[in-house]
Amino acid sequence: MTTKPEILDAALAALGHGHPLTIDAVARQAGLTKPGVVHHFPTKEVLAVAVVDRLVDRWTADLESRAGETSAPQDRLRAYVDFALTADLDPSDLALLSDVRLRDRLNRQWTERLRPWFGEELTSSPHGRAALQAVRLIADGAWFDRALGIIDLDEGERARILAVALRLIDEAGAS
């Protein structure tokens, strides 16, 4: 019998292959019938919420391995930037955008779960705060770009952008 985590992984695989998040697409990817998916996820909304949770669980595990579970806010932001610029990402990493009707709910869910990694609790001067916001925009932009494959940056270019973002974090902490 296919488990819920296996169905969620199939949903992420379907998104990664560019398919829409539908019960039919997930059933095909999981090798199940539509009723087999509906047994575990009775509506598309329930499925989408569970997919975003599964994705955030995956992101959090990677972020914790980069920063440590008991890391300081600055270390967590550094891990988020590093992840956005160096992790393997694909369209499934944009699961929170999978349904226009659910976008607000999925965005809130995503933000609530990942907020500890965004550096929002860091305090700084107005200039330092702007630097921290710029870092967040770099990371979020890298995440979207890497998930969509728009800009073809080589490893060296990504490393230089990462160095700029990390320097901004350090400068914000010193201001």
C-alpha positions in Angstrom: 0.0 0.0 0.0 1.3 3.5 -0.9 1.8 5.7 2.1 0.9 9.4 2.5 4.6 10.4 2.4 5.1 8.4 -0.8 2.0 10.1 -2.4 3.4 13.5 -1.3 6.8 12.7 -2.9 4.9 11.7 -6.1 3.2 15.1 -6.0 6.5 16.9 -5.7 7.9 14.7 -8.5 4.9 15.7 -10.7 5.5 19.4 -9.9 9.2 18.9 -10.6 8.3 17.5 -14.1 6.2 20.6 -14.8 2.8 19.0 -14.2 0.0 20.9 -12.4 -0.8 19.8 -8.9 -4.0 17.8 -9.5 -5.2 14.6 -7.9 -5.1 13.0 -11.4 -1.5 14.0 -12.0 -0.5 12.8 -8.5 -2.3 9.5 -9.0 -0.5 9.0 -12.3 2.9 9.8 -10.8 2.3 7.6 -7.8 0.9 4.7 -9.9 -2.4 4.9 -8.1 -6.0 5.4 -9.1 -7.6 8.8 -8.3 -9.7 7.1 -5.5 -6.4 5.8 -4.1 -5.1 9.4 -3.7 -8.5 10.7 -2.5 -8.5 8.1 0.2 -5.5 9.9 1.8 -6.2 13.5 0.5 -9.9 14.0 0.0 -9.6 17.4 -1.7 -7.0 19.2 -3.8 -6.8 21.8 -1.0 -5.9 19.1 1.6 -3.3 17.7 -0.9 -1.8 21.1 -1.6 -1.4 22.0 2.1 0.2 18.6 2.7 2.6 19.1 -0.3 3.7 22.4 1.0 4.3 20.9 4.5 6.3 18.1 2.9 8.4 20.6 1.0 9.0 22.8 4.0 10.0 19.7 6.0 12.6 18.9 3.3 13.8 22.5 3.2 14.0 22.7 7.0 16.1 19.5 7.2 18.5 20.9 4.7 18.6 24.3 6.4 19.2 22.7 9.8 22.1 20.6 8.4 23.7 23.9 7.1 23.1 25.9 10.3 22.4 23.5 13.1 19.2 23.2 15.0 20.1 25.7 17.8 21.8 28.3 15.5 21.6 32.0 16.0 19.3 34.1 13.7 22.3 35.4 11.7 23.4 31.7 11.1 19.9 30.7 10.0 19.8 33.6 7.5 23.2 32.6 6.2 21.9 29.0 5.8 18.9 30.2 3.9 21.0 32.3 1.5 23.4 29.4 1.0 20.5 27.0 0.4 18.8 29.3 -2.1 22.0 29.7 -4.1 23.5 26.2 -3.9 20.8 23.6 -3.2 19.3 21.5 -6.0 16.0 23.1 -6.8 13.3 22.5 -9.4 9.7 23.6 -10.1 8.4 21.5 -7.1 10.1 24.0 -4.8 7.5 26.5 -5.9 4.6 24.3 -4.6 3.1 27.2 -2.7 2.2 28.8 -6.1 0.6 25.6 -7.4 -3.0 26.9 -7.1 -4.1 30.5 -7.5 -7.1 30.0 -5.3 -5.0 28.6 -2.5 -1.9 30.9 -3.0 -2.6 33.2 0.1 -3.2 30.2 2.4 -0.1 28.3 1.1 2.0 31.5 1.3 1.0 32.0 4.9 1.7 28.4 5.7 5.1 28.6 4.0 6.1 31.9 5.6 5.0 30.8 9.1 7.1 27.6 8.9 10.2 29.2 7.3 10.1 32.6 9.1 12.9 31.6 11.6 15.3 31.3 8.6 14.6 34.8 7.1 16.5 36.9 9.6 13.5 39.0 10.5 14.4 39.0 14.2 17.8 40.5 13.5 18.1 44.1 14.7 20.3 46.7 13.1 20.6 50.3 12.0 18.4 51.5 9.2 21.3 50.9 6.8 21.9 47.4 8.2 18.2 46.6 8.1 18.2 47.5 4.4 21.2 45.3 3.9 19.3 42.4 5.5 16.3 43.0 3.3 18.6 43.0 0.3 20.0 39.7 1.4 16.5 38.3 1.7 15.6 39.5 -1.8 18.8 38.0 -3.2 17.9 34.6 -1.6 14.3 34.7 -2.6 15.2 35.8 -6.2 17.8 33.0 -6.4 15.2 30.5 -5.1 12.7 31.5 -7.8 15.3 31.6 -10.5 16.9 28.3 -9.6 13.5 26.6 -9.4 12.5 27.9 -12.8 15.9 27.7 -14.4 15.8 31.2 -15.9 19.4 32.5 -15.5 22.2 30.0 -16.2 24.8 30.9 -13.6 27.9 28.8 -13.3 29.1 27.6 -9.9 31.7 30.4 -9.7 29.1 33.1 -10.4 26.8 31.7 -7.7 29.7 31.5 -5.2 30.5 35.2 -5.8 26.8 36.2 -5.4 26.7 34.1 -2.2 29.8 35.9 -0.9 28.2 39.3 -1.6 25.1 38.3 0.3 27.1 36.9 3.3 29.2 40.0 3.4 26.0 42.1 3.6 24.8 40.0 6.6 28.1 40.5 8.3 28.0 44.3 7.6 24.5 44.5 8.9 25.6 42.9 12.1 28.4 45.4 12.5 26.3 48.5 11.9 
